[in-house]
């Protein structure tokens, strides 16, 4: 009898869900699918408000009961039904201990975290600290698409962000052509250039600049400026005064230290990442590019624009709605089957757990970051559709003469000022190493011909970007 009474006083164990990092389309779909799957098994589900923010302080009052009834339609909407934060419980041992203790006080024995690489690392450390008392599963979320999932598998939110980004850039391209101006569009992507390249390639922007195309770990601001100036000069030599350049915000993270000092009062978040959105990266590039153009007595109107916040809380497109429902279901099912210590992935229509121990970077001891592969066919094709200085331009004396004349300098001076861009471009180093299947020389000639002959029919053939 006493044993029966003791059993009755033990509260049933719960599943908790929290969201860390920045918003991404599809968060609510994960929350809804996981809640429904657990609820059908009679498991109570708690939504932990504002990520790790309150748990790491030992505060267990910021929770929301999640039921099938209150989550059944949230998958249509952007944002996060239970809030979000960048609070980092791994910086201090006490905060990590508080997080685990808080979850235990809430009778939680299963935790689903939703977030990017920083949240994945926090999930890993919570799993270690819990030592089997709490099962932990992470669902990879980021519009940056930079979590180390198998090739070809996007992080959720990326496809929606790209879709909305393309719509924005499409309108800017029309405005640029109508008003004869340039736009410098800074796209989110803290470390990798996936989102910028995805938007630029799909929209057919004039050019896209991402950190992965540069050969070294650091990039000089003057190098970025010359890439943009070179594109503007090339465009002018074709009689065009407009263009749209997509710039990955992650370029800031790779700036040389002395260049970074040009950005006054650089702030960092709880995970020690530069708050890139607080930096006027586009405005500084605009100013430097205009100053460089002045040295050639050239002038152009440039408008700097950031896009990112417009994309993060958009309603998910059907791709992300379906994808995230699969992820949420799989995360809950994995735990119901006794699984823990892994990141959720869907590969060829099947759930595959990616265990934390297998996805750590052996050097940083943190979750790996997936970068754009500059030796891929996909990157090569993207670059060939951009209008920017390339190897063929310097091999064709007629083209080179046009660019030099536009600048009012000699062919040798132009080569001296800009050829280093080709020498320090990973695309052309890969071409030299024979990494591309495409016949580079013939392709360069073909595109060079299209560049010369197709500019007046841009709207018709779609070959030359605006």
Secondary structure per residue as TSV (DSSP state, phi and psi in degrees):
chain	resnum	aa	ss	phi	psi
A	1	X	-	360.0	-44.8
A	2	X	H	-62.3	-39.5
A	3	X	H	-65.3	-38.1
A	4	X	H	-63.5	-41.4
A	5	X	H	-64.5	-40.5
A	6	X	H	-63.1	-40.0
A	7	X	H	-62.1	-40.2
A	8	X	H	-68.1	-25.1
A	9	X	H	-85.4	-11.3
A	10	X	S	-80.0	120.3
A	11	X	-	-69.6	143.9
A	12	X	-	-64.9	145.2
A	13	X	-	-76.2	150.8
A	14	X	E	-122.6	161.7
A	15	X	E	-105.3	133.3
A	16	X	E	-114.2	147.9
A	17	X	E	-127.9	132.8
A	18	X	E	-138.5	158.1
A	19	X	E	-124.5	129.0
A	20	X	B	-122.1	164.6
A	21	X	S	87.7	-141.5
A	22	X	S	-107.0	160.4
A	23	X	-	-63.3	154.8
A	24	X	-	-153.1	140.1
A	25	X	T	-58.8	128.1
A	26	X	T	114.4	-7.4
A	27	X	H	-56.2	-48.3
A	28	X	H	-64.6	-29.5
A	29	X	H	-67.7	-38.9
A	30	X	H	-64.2	-48.0
A	31	X	H	-57.1	-47.4
A	32	X	H	-63.7	-47.6
A	33	X	H	-64.6	-42.8
A	34	X	H	-65.7	-41.2
A	35	X	H	-63.2	-45.8
A	36	X	H	-62.9	-43.7
A	37	X	H	-62.4	-45.3
A	38	X	H	-68.9	-40.5
A	39	X	H	-61.0	-36.2
A	40	X	T	-65.6	-19.2
A	41	X	T	-95.6	6.2
A	42	X	T	79.4	16.0
A	43	X	-	-92.7	131.6
A	44	X	E	-73.8	140.6
A	45	X	E	-121.3	132.9
A	46	X	E	-112.3	133.5
A	47	X	E	-93.6	119.7
A	48	X	E	-85.7	116.2
A	49	X	T	-72.2	141.8
A	50	X	T	60.4	44.3
A	51	X	T	58.5	-135.6
A	52	X	T	-86.1	-1.0
A	53	X	T	-50.5	-49.9
A	54	X	T	-88.2	-38.7
A	55	X	G	-56.9	-42.3
A	56	X	G	-70.0	-13.6
A	57	X	G	-96.1	0.2
A	58	X	T	82.8	12.5
A	59	X	-	-96.7	116.8
A	60	X	-	-109.3	20.6
A	61	X	-	-91.5	-14.7
A	62	X	-	-94.5	72.2
A	63	X	E	-133.2	160.7
A	64	X	E	-136.5	128.7
A	65	X	E	-70.5	126.7
A	66	X	E	-105.2	128.4
A	67	X	-	-129.0	163.7
A	68	X	H	-56.9	-38.1
A	69	X	H	-64.8	-43.5
A	70	X	H	-87.9	-3.4
A	71	X	H	-115.3	-1.4
A	72	X	T	-65.1	-20.0
A	73	X	T	-123.4	8.2
A	74	X	G	-74.0	-12.7
A	75	X	G	-68.5	-14.5
A	76	X	G	-77.5	-19.3
A	77	X	S	-106.8	151.6
A	78	X	-	-79.8	-174.7
A	79	X	S	78.4	-166.4
A	80	X	-	-130.5	122.8
A	81	X	T	-61.4	-24.4
A	82	X	T	-117.6	20.4
A	83	X	-	75.1	-174.6
A	84	X	-	-163.7	156.8
A	85	X	B	-161.0	164.2
A	86	X	-	-99.8	11.7
A	87	X	-	-55.7	136.3
A	88	X	-	-115.1	108.2
A	89	X	T	-80.3	-2.0
A	90	X	T	-94.5	-7.2
A	91	X	S	-73.7	-29.9
A	92	X	S	-129.2	136.2
A	93	X	H	-59.0	-36.5
A	94	X	H	-62.1	-40.2
A	95	X	H	-65.4	-38.0
A	96	X	H	-67.1	-42.3
A	97	X	H	-63.1	-42.7
A	98	X	H	-60.4	-40.0
A	99	X	H	-60.9	-49.8
A	100	X	H	-64.7	-44.5
A	101	X	H	-62.2	-41.8
A	102	X	H	-60.8	-43.1
A	103	X	H	-64.2	-40.8
A	104	X	H	-65.0	-39.2
A	105	X	H	-62.9	-29.1
A	106	X	T	-84.8	5.8
A	107	X	T	62.3	31.8
A	108	X	E	-88.8	126.6
A	109	X	E	-121.4	5.2
A	110	X	E	-141.7	131.4
A	111	X	E	-131.6	126.5
A	112	X	E	-107.7	121.2
A	113	X	E	-104.1	142.7
A	114	X	E	-122.7	122.5
A	115	X	E	173.2	-172.7
A	116	X	S	-93.2	-150.9
A	117	X	H	-66.5	-36.9
A	118	X	H	-67.6	-43.0
A	119	X	H	-67.2	-35.3
A	120	X	H	-61.5	-41.3
A	121	X	H	-66.0	-40.4
A	122	X	H	-62.5	-40.8
A	123	X	H	-61.9	-41.4
A	124	X	H	-59.7	-45.8
A	125	X	H	-70.1	-34.8
A	126	X	H	-65.1	-41.1
A	127	X	H	-60.3	-42.7
A	128	X	H	-65.7	-44.8
A	129	X	H	-66.9	-35.8
A	130	X	H	-69.7	-26.4
A	131	X	T	50.5	47.1
A	132	X	T	91.4	-12.9
A	133	X	S	-73.6	-25.7
A	134	X	S	-132.6	127.0
A	135	X	E	-79.7	136.1
A	136	X	E	-126.4	128.6
A	137	X	E	-131.9	138.3
A	138	X	E	-112.0	136.9
A	139	X	E	-108.4	118.2
A	140	X	E	-73.0	119.9
A	141	X	B	-132.4	124.2
A	142	X	-	-175.8	136.5
A	143	X	T	-72.1	-12.1
A	144	X	T	-74.3	-18.9
A	145	X	-	60.4	30.5
A	146	X	-	-109.5	11.1
A	147	X	B	-78.8	147.8
A	148	X	-	-79.8	63.7
A	149	X	-	-83.9	160.5
A	150	X	S	-55.6	154.8
A	151	X	T	-53.6	134.5
A	152	X	T	87.5	-5.6
A	153	X	-	-102.1	114.4
A	154	X	-	-79.5	157.7
A	155	X	-	-78.2	149.2
A	156	X	B	-69.8	146.4
A	157	X	T	98.8	-25.8
A	158	X	H	-62.8	-47.2
A	159	X	H	-64.6	-39.4
A	160	X	H	-65.9	-45.2
A	161	X	H	-60.3	-41.8
A	162	X	H	-64.0	-43.1
A	163	X	H	-58.4	-49.1
A	164	X	H	-67.5	-39.2
A	165	X	H	-60.9	-40.2
A	166	X	H	-63.8	-39.5
A	167	X	H	-62.0	-41.5
A	168	X	H	-64.2	-48.8
A	169	X	H	-65.7	-36.6
A	170	X	H	-56.7	-44.3
A	171	X	H	-67.7	-38.5
A	172	X	H	-65.8	-34.8
A	173	X	H	-63.6	-39.9
A	174	X	H	-67.0	-42.4
A	175	X	H	-63.9	-41.7
A	176	X	H	-60.2	-44.9
A	177	X	H	-67.9	-38.9
A	178	X	H	-67.4	-38.9
A	179	X	H	-103.7	2.4
A	180	X	T	55.6	56.6
A	181	X	-	-138.6	169.8
A	182	X	E	-107.4	147.6
A	183	X	E	-116.3	132.4
A	184	X	E	-104.4	105.3
A	185	X	E	-101.6	113.5
A	186	X	E	-91.8	117.5
A	187	X	E	-101.4	146.3
A	188	X	-	-60.9	157.4
A	189	X	-	143.9	83.2
A	190	X	S	-61.1	-37.8
A	191	X	S	-119.0	-41.9
A	192	X	-	-107.4	162.4
A	193	X	-	-101.3	18.1
A	194	X	H	-56.5	-48.3
A	195	X	H	-68.0	-45.4
A	196	X	H	-59.6	-46.6
A	197	X	H	-67.3	-39.6
A	198	X	H	-62.5	-41.6
A	199	X	H	-68.8	-49.8
A	200	X	H	-62.6	-41.8
A	201	X	H	-68.3	-45.2
A	202	X	H	-66.7	-39.4
A	203	X	H	-79.6	-19.5
A	204	X	T	73.9	36.5
A	205	X	-	-62.3	159.9
A	206	X	S	-56.5	-48.0
A	207	X	E	-156.8	159.1
A	208	X	E	-128.6	136.3
A	209	X	E	-119.6	123.3
A	210	X	-	-128.6	156.7
A	211	X	G	-63.4	-29.9
A	212	X	G	-66.8	-17.3
A	213	X	G	-79.9	-11.9
A	214	X	B	-92.1	143.7
A	215	X	S	-74.9	-29.9
A	216	X	S	-105.6	175.1
A	217	X	S	-71.9	-23.5
A	218	X	S	-117.8	150.3
A	219	X	B	-125.5	132.9
A	220	X	-	-78.3	140.5
A	221	X	H	-59.9	-36.8
A	222	X	H	-63.3	-30.8
A	223	X	H	-67.0	-46.4
A	224	X	H	-60.3	-43.2
A	225	X	H	-59.4	-44.4
A	226	X	H	-68.0	-32.4
A	227	X	H	-60.8	-45.2
A	228	X	H	-70.4	-42.8
A	229	X	H	-61.8	-43.2
A	230	X	H	-59.3	-41.1
A	231	X	H	-66.3	-40.9
A	232	X	H	-65.5	-42.8
A	233	X	H	-63.1	-44.4
A	234	X	H	-60.3	-42.9
A	235	X	H	-62.9	-44.5
A	236	X	H	-61.9	-37.0
A	237	X	H	-66.2	-19.7
A	238	X	T	-93.1	7.3
A	239	X	T	80.0	21.0
A	240	X	-	-113.3	130.9
A	241	X	-	-110.7	14.6
A	242	X	-	-126.8	163.5
A	243	X	E	175.6	164.0
A	244	X	E	-132.5	121.4
A	245	X	E	-108.3	128.6
A	246	X	E	-98.5	127.6
A	247	X	E	-121.6	125.4
A	248	X	E	-73.4	128.8
A	249	X	G	-62.7	-21.1
A	250	X	G	-62.6	-14.5
A	251	X	G	-57.0	-33.4
A	252	X	G	-61.2	-39.7
A	253	X	G	-63.6	-21.5
A	254	X	G	-101.5	2.0
A	255	X	B	-64.1	144.5
A	256	X	-	-61.2	148.8
A	257	X	H	-56.9	-41.6
A	258	X	H	-67.6	-30.1
A	259	X	H	-74.2	-35.0
A	260	X	H	-63.7	-28.0
A	261	X	T	-66.3	-16.8
A	262	X	T	-68.9	-20.6
A	263	X	S	-92.9	103.0
A	264	X	S	-64.5	139.7
A	265	X	S	51.8	61.8
A	266	X	-	-69.8	119.7
A	267	X	-	-94.9	155.0
A	268	X	B	-128.2	151.2
A	269	X	-	-89.9	-172.0
A	270	X	T	-65.2	-18.1
A	271	X	T	-100.5	13.7
A	272	X	S	67.3	24.2
A	273	X	-	-91.7	142.3
A	274	X	B	-61.4	132.6
A	275	X	-	-77.5	82.3
A	276	X	G	-62.2	-34.6
A	277	X	G	-63.4	-21.0
A	278	X	G	-85.4	-7.0
A	279	X	S	-97.7	135.6
A	280	X	-	-83.3	58.6
A	281	X	H	-59.3	-47.8
A	282	X	H	-61.8	-40.7
A	283	X	H	-66.1	-40.4
A	284	X	H	-66.9	-42.3
A	285	X	H	-62.8	-42.2
A	286	X	H	-56.5	-48.2
A	287	X	H	-62.2	-46.5
A	288	X	H	-65.8	-39.1
A	289	X	H	-65.8	-43.9
A	290	X	H	-64.3	-36.9
A	291	X	H	-63.5	-42.0
A	292	X	H	-66.8	-40.7
A	293	X	H	-62.3	-34.0
A	294	X	H	-60.7	-31.0
A	295	X	T	-66.0	-18.7
A	296	X	T	-105.8	12.9
A	297	X	T	58.0	35.9
A	298	X	-	-112.5	146.7
A	299	X	-	-139.7	139.4
A	300	X	-	-148.8	149.8
A	301	X	-	-84.2	128.5
A	302	X	E	-126.4	134.4
A	303	X	E	-117.4	125.1
A	304	X	E	-92.3	134.7
A	305	X	E	-142.7	132.8
A	306	X	E	-95.8	136.2
A	307	X	E	-127.4	138.5
A	308	X	S	171.9	-58.0
A	309	X	H	-61.7	-31.0
A	310	X	H	-67.9	-21.6
A	311	X	H	-97.4	-29.5
A	312	X	H	-69.8	-32.8
A	313	X	T	-111.9	20.6
A	314	X	S	-67.0	151.9
A	315	X	-	-62.1	135.1
A	316	X	-	-66.6	144.0
A	317	X	-	-73.9	164.1
A	318	X	H	-52.3	-36.3
A	319	X	H	-54.5	-52.0
A	320	X	H	-71.7	-31.0
A	321	X	H	-63.1	-46.1
A	322	X	H	-68.0	-46.5
A	323	X	H	-57.7	-46.5
A	324	X	H	-73.8	-27.6
A	325	X	H	-66.4	-37.5
A	326	X	H	-64.2	-43.1
A	327	X	H	-65.0	-45.2
A	328	X	H	-63.5	-44.6
A	329	X	H	-59.7	-47.9
A	330	X	H	-63.4	-39.2
A	331	X	H	-61.7	-46.1
A	332	X	H	-66.9	-43.1
A	333	X	H	-64.3	-40.3
A	334	X	H	-57.9	-43.3
A	335	X	H	-68.9	-41.0
A	336	X	H	-60.8	-28.2
A	337	X	T	-87.9	5.3
A	338	X	T	94.6	5.5
A	339	X	-	-77.5	156.5
A	340	X	-	-165.3	166.5
A	341	X	S	66.7	40.0
A	342	X	E	-147.2	162.4
A	343	X	E	-103.6	142.0
A	344	X	E	-82.7	136.7
A	345	X	E	-142.3	150.6
A	346	X	E	-114.5	117.5
A	347	X	E	-124.4	120.2
A	348	X	T	51.7	40.3
A	349	X	T	80.8	4.7
A	350	X	E	-119.5	144.4
A	351	X	E	-73.7	129.9
A	352	X	E	-132.7	118.1
A	353	X	E	-75.7	135.0
A	354	X	E	-107.4	103.0
A	355	X	E	-70.9	139.8
A	356	X	H	-50.8	-41.6
A	357	X	H	-63.9	-22.3
A	358	X	H	-94.1	-15.2
A	359	X	H	-108.2	9.0
A	360	X	B	-77.9	140.3
A	361	X	-	-75.0	122.6
A	362	X	T	-62.9	-22.1
A	363	X	T	-85.5	-53.3
A	364	X	T	-84.5	-16.5
A	365	X	S	62.6	20.2
A	366	X	S	-119.1	171.0
A	367	X	B	-63.5	142.3
A	368	X	-	-69.7	152.7
A	369	X	B	-110.2	132.8
A	370	X	-	-92.7	122.2
A	371	X	-	-103.2	163.7
A	372	X	-	-66.2	136.6
A	373	X	-	-89.3	106.4
A	374	X	T	-73.6	-3.5
A	375	X	T	-100.3	7.9
A	376	X	S	-85.7	155.5
A	377	X	H	-60.7	-38.9
A	378	X	H	-59.4	-43.1
A	379	X	H	-68.8	-40.3
A	380	X	H	-59.7	-45.2
A	381	X	H	-63.1	-42.6
A	382	X	H	-57.6	-43.9
A	383	X	H	-68.0	-36.5
A	384	X	H	-68.6	-22.6
A	385	X	T	-89.5	-3.4
A	386	X	S	-85.2	152.4
A	387	X	-	-103.7	97.7
A	388	X	S	-154.4	165.6
A	389	X	-	-61.3	134.5
A	390	X	-	-139.8	178.8
A	391	X	H	-58.1	-40.8
A	392	X	H	-61.0	-32.6
A	393	X	H	-62.2	-37.7
A	394	X	H	-83.8	-14.4
A	395	X	H	-90.2	-15.6
A	396	X	-	-104.6	107.4
A	397	X	H	-62.1	-27.3
A	398	X	H	-69.2	-44.0
A	399	X	H	-64.5	-46.0
A	400	X	H	-60.5	-37.8
A	401	X	H	-64.5	-36.1
A	402	X	H	-65.1	-44.2
A	403	X	H	-67.1	-42.2
A	404	X	H	-64.2	-41.0
A	405	X	H	-64.5	-38.0
A	406	X	H	-61.1	-36.9
A	407	X	H	-85.3	-14.3
A	408	X	T	73.8	30.7
A	409	X	S	-130.1	171.9
A	410	X	-	-77.9	164.8
A	411	X	H	-59.5	-42.2
A	412	X	H	-64.8	-40.6
A	413	X	H	-63.2	-41.6
A	414	X	H	-63.5	-44.5
A	415	X	H	-61.3	-43.8
A	416	X	H	-61.6	-34.5
A	417	X	H	-82.6	-30.4
A	418	X	H	-121.4	-14.3
A	419	X	T	-65.7	-23.6
A	420	X	H	-61.2	-23.6
A	421	X	H	-60.8	-39.1
A	422	X	H	-72.6	-41.4
A	423	X	H	-64.6	-26.2
A	424	X	T	-109.6	27.6
A	425	X	B	-109.4	123.3
A	426	X	H	-65.0	-27.6
A	427	X	H	-59.6	-48.0
A	428	X	H	-76.1	-26.3
A	429	X	H	-66.9	-39.0
A	430	X	H	-67.4	-35.0
A	431	X	H	-64.5	-42.0
A	432	X	H	-62.0	-35.2
A	433	X	T	-83.3	1.9
A	434	X	T	68.6	32.5
A	435	X	-	-81.7	-10.8
A	436	X	-	-105.0	139.7
A	437	X	S	-74.1	-30.4
A	438	X	S	-66.5	146.8
A	439	X	-	-74.3	96.7
A	440	X	H	-59.5	-43.9
A	441	X	H	-63.6	-47.7
A	442	X	H	-64.3	-38.8
A	443	X	H	-66.0	-41.9
A	444	X	H	-59.6	-43.0
A	445	X	H	-64.0	-43.1
A	446	X	H	-62.6	-45.3
A	447	X	H	-71.1	-33.7
A	448	X	H	-62.6	-40.6
A	449	X	H	-64.0	-43.8
A	450	X	H	-62.5	-38.8
A	451	X	H	-60.4	-38.5
A	452	X	H	-77.0	-37.6
A	453	X	H	-98.4	-19.4
A	454	X	S	-99.8	1.4
A	455	X	G	-64.7	-31.1
A	456	X	G	-82.0	-5.6
A	457	X	G	-122.6	34.7
A	458	X	H	-54.7	-45.0
A	459	X	H	-67.8	-22.1
A	460	X	H	-87.0	-53.3
A	461	X	H	-94.0	-15.4
A	462	X	-	68.7	7.0
A	463	X	-	-77.1	-45.7
A	464	X	S	-94.5	120.6
A	465	X	-	-66.3	155.4
A	466	X	-	-69.4	360.0
